[in-house]
Amino acid sequence: MSDFFIYKIKNNGVDESIISFLPPNKTHKLNGLHPLCVYGKAILDSDNQTIKSMINNTTFVDFMHQIVEKHALEIPEVLSAGIDIGNGWLNIQDGRPQSNQDKTSNTVGVFKVENGKVFQNTYQRNPNYQLFNEFGLFSIHPYLETILYTEIDKLIFGTEKQKLKINQLDNKKFQTCLIDTKISDEKNITFKNISDTDKIPNTFIIGKVKIDIKTNEIIHFTPNNEFVIFLQSVIKEYGTKNPMMISAGKSQKEGWIYIIDARTSTPQGDVPIDDIIGAFEVKNGILNKESYSKNDKHILISSNGLFGLDDFMSDILIATIKQNVDKQNVKSDDIPDKNEKKGFFNRLFNK
């Protein structure tokens, strides 16, 4: 549940209490409250502070349902639940305890499931869903919650972000370099430790950046899909061997463990959608490699910089890239004669 604020307003001369997630310092920017920022109208107790009940703001509720319908099937738990159901209806539940007053009020909506597949266009809203009940304000899945507030923020405040400069592309684990293209203000970006090879395989070009030559600011970044596929394959292959992931699995026992981009400043808090790399399912404390689900919304370069991984995965990624580059850059003169007698260590390691 997010923080909320109670605002006193006059509506046609009548005093009303409005509940919003927008703090006072942001309402000044809007000269009031935008309808999308209002949860609803509160009915207060005699102390004029405790909320007895709330009338839903249909503008906010409608927008929230749009987010649920569009993005719920991006959550691994939802897809996994669909497989378990097989055929029927999948409930998208609120995280609050079940209300004693209305057993259906915690169901946000439902999706139809056929043969284990959840169909997005079958989403049905629950008309009885209440944003506020005896257990407090609504609590939807953190992934959906992040998208909900991010999209509202974009709509009411715009999408202006700080611009990244080319000298800000490196992070603690990955050093990059820019390679010229045929267009003067466009550069390919790759890893510095493979930049001196005879030919850099396209797979290891992170993407292409368009640069403002005067300011060295990055105007636009286009990811290289080949590298995205490679990165995700490495994470799937080695993620379940990561000591940190193994430890997290043993602690959590069941559910899903999300891989968070190292550039995010709040790995245990509000994580931007573009900083969620993927997730593994955990059963009985053990990570399931084949359950890995990548997040298509993860961004390799955002306004916060280049993507980042933890120490274990960073070392694995760089080593795997270097190994692949070395293989692809072996010259014919360097390939030993098959008839040449191999030394002990070469035989031992099958070289």
N, C-alpha and C positions, 0 to 999 in steps of 0.2 A: 504494500500500500504506500502510495506517495504522500508527501506532506500536503496539507491543505490549509486554506485561509478562509475565514468567514468575513464577508464584506456586507456592510449595512447600506442598503440603497432605498430610494423612494421610487415606487412604481405607481404612476397615476395618483400620487399623494399618499400611497400606502407604504408603510415601512416593511421591507423584506430583508431576509438574510440569505445571501448568495454564497455558495461554497465553490471555491476555485483552487486550482493548483498553482496559479500564477501569483508570485510574491509581489508585495506592494511596489518594490523598485522597478518591476517590469510593467506594472499597470500604467505607470506614468508615461512610458514610451507609447502606449496605445491611447492615452487620454481616456482610460476606462477599461472595461473588460470586454474582450472579444467573446462572442457566443461559444466558440470552440473551447474556450478556457474555463467554462462554467460546468461543474458537475450537476448542479441543480439548486432548487430552492429549499432551504432548511426550515424545518419546524423545530423551534428551540424549546427546551424545558423552561421551567419557571426561573431558573438561575440565569437565563438568557445567554448561556454559554454551551450547555450540553445539547447535542443534537438528538432529538427524539425520532425524527424520520426525515425523509427527503423526497421531494418530487423530482424525478429525473428530468434533466435538460435533454430534450429529444435531439437537438443539434449535435451535442457531444456523443450521445448514445449511437446515433446513426453513423457517425464517423468512426466510432470504435468498432462497430459491426463490419464496416467496410474493411478496416485493417485486419480484423480476425478472418474474414472471408478470403482476403487476398494473401495473407501471410501465414496462417496457421499451419498449412501443409508444408511449410519450410522447416517445421520443428520435428526433429527426429522422433521424439516421444509420440507425436500425433500419428505419424506414419506407422510406427511400431504398434500402436494401439489398434490401428486399422487392420493390421495383419492378424492380431490376436482375435479381433471380433469376427473377421471373415466376411459375414454378411449381416447387414442391419444398419444401425445408426450410431455414429460416434459423437459422444457429448464433449463439448469444449467446456470444461468446468472452471468455475471461479476458485481461487485458492483459499477462500474463507471456509470456516466450518459450516456444515449444512444448517440452514436456518430451521428452527423449530416451527416458525410461523408459516413458512411456505417451502416445501421440499423441492420445488422446481426453480426457486429464485436464484440458485447458484449455477444453473446451467446457462451459459452465455448463448450458445447456439448448437446446432448439430449438423454433421455432414453424413451423407449416405455412403455406405461401404458395400462394395460388391467384390467377392473373391479376394478379400484382403486389401483392395485398392480404395482409397478415399477420393471421392470426386468433389473438386472445388466448386463446380457450378451447382451443387445440390445444397449448398449451405442454407439453413433456415434459422432465423433469429428466434430467440425465446422471448415472446412479448411480455412475460412475467419477470424477466430479469431485472433486478434492482441494484443500482449502484451503491446503495446504502441499506444495510439491515442491522440487526441487533449486534452483529460482530464487526461493524464498522464499514468503511468504504471498500469498494470492489478491489479485487486482487487478481489480475490476469497474468498469464505467463510472462516472465521477465523479457523474453524476446519480443513478444507482441507489445508489451508496455513501452519498451525502448522505441520501437517503430512508431507507436501511437504519438508519443510526445515529440519525437523528432519531426514527424510529418506536420504536426500542429505548429511547431516552432517555425518550420519553413514557410507555412502558409501565412502566418501572421507577422513574422519578422523578416522574411526573405531568406535567401540562401547564401548570402555573402560570407565568404570564408577568407581567412588569412592566406596569402599566397606563399608558396614554398619556393625557396631559391635553390639553385643547383648545388650550392655548397652545403645544403642541409639534407642531402639525400643519404649520406652515410649514417649508420648507427653503430652501436658498440660492437656488433658482431659482423656486420656486412659492410665492406667498403666497395663503392661502386665507381665506375668511370663512364664517360660519355664517348660514344663513337660517332663520327660524322656520317651523315647520310647525303643523298644528292640534294637535299633541301637545306639551305644554310641555317634556318632556325629550328630544324628538327634533328634530334639526336637519339640514337639507340642507347639504352642504358644496360650495362652488364656488370659482372663482378670484376674487381680490379685484379684479383689473383689469377684470372684466366685471360686477361687482356693482352698478354704478350704471346699468346699461342698463335700458330700459323693461321689458323682459321677457327673462329669462334662458332660452334654449332648454334643454329638459330634457336634451338631449344633453350639455351641459356641466356638469351636476350630477354631481360625482364620486361621490356616494353619500349615504347617510343615517347619522348617528351617534346613538346613544342615550347620553345623558349622565347621570352621577350629579350632580345639581344641587348637592349639598353640597360635593363634592370637585372638581367639574369634570373628573372622569376619564371617559374613553370606555369605556362598558360593552360596546358592540357596534357594529360597522360593517357596513352592508349596501351593497355596491358597486352602482352604476348600470350595468346591462349596456349601455345605449346609449353611455355614455362609454367603457366598456371596448372596445367595437367600434370607436369613433372613434379611440381611442388606438392600438389595434393597426393600424388602417388607415393612420394617419400614419407609424407606424414602418415599415410595409411600403413605403409610397410613397417615403419619404425616407431610409430606412436605408442603401440602397446609394449614396447621394450624400454620406453622412457621411464627412468626411476621415479620421477615426479608423478607421472601419470599412474604408474603402478601403485604408488603410495596413496594417491587420491582415490583410486578404485577401491582399495582395501578399506579406506575410511568411509566412503560413501555407500558401499555394498551394492546398491541397486540404483538404476536410473541412467542418466547420461552425464558424461563429463565433457565440458566444452573446452576447446583449445582457443585461448584468447591471444590475439596479437600482442607481442611484447611492448608495442608502442603505446598501448592504452594505459592511462594513469590510474584506472580504477578496475583492476581485474576481478575484484570481489564486489563491485558495485554496479553503477550504470555503465555498461559497456556498449559503445556504438555498434550498430549492426555491421558496419564495414570492418570492425576489429574482431569479429567472430570468424575463425578460420574453418572450424568443423567440430564434430563431436563423435565420441565413441560411447557405445552402450556398455553398461556395467551390470553384470549378473553375478551374485554371490561374491562380490568383491573382485571379480576378474574382468578385465577389459576384453571386449570381443572385437577382434581385428576386422572381421567381415561386416560388422555393423557400422563402420565408419561412414559418416554423412558429411559431405563438404557443404560449406555455405557459399552459394554463388554470389552473394553480396559482399564477400570479403574483397577489399581493395588493396592492391600491392603498394600503391603510393597514394596517400591521402594528404590532407592539409597538415596532419601531424607527422608526416614523414614516411620513410621507407618501412615496409613490413618488418616485423621482428619475431624471432622464435626464442625459446629458452636455450640455455647453454647446450644441453644434450642435442636437441634437434638442429641447432645452428651448426654444430660441429659435423653432424651427420650430413646435413644438406651440402655444406662446402666440400666435404670429403667425397660425396657421391658425384657432385658436379666435376670436381677435379679428376676423379677416376674416369668418368665418361669422356671428358675432354682429352685426357691423355690417350685413351684408346682410339679416339677418332682422329688424333693428330699424329699417330705413328706413321712414319715414312716407310716405304717399301724396303729401303736399304737397312732399316733398323730391325726388320723381321728376321729372326734367326733361321738358319737352315734346319729343316725338320730332321735331317740326317746327322746334324751336329750333336755330339755327345753332350748330354746335360750334366751340369754339376749337381752336387748333393742337394743344395738348397732349392735349386730350380726343380729338381725332381720332387722334392718334398712338398713344394707348394704348387706343383703341377703347372709350372710356367714353360 
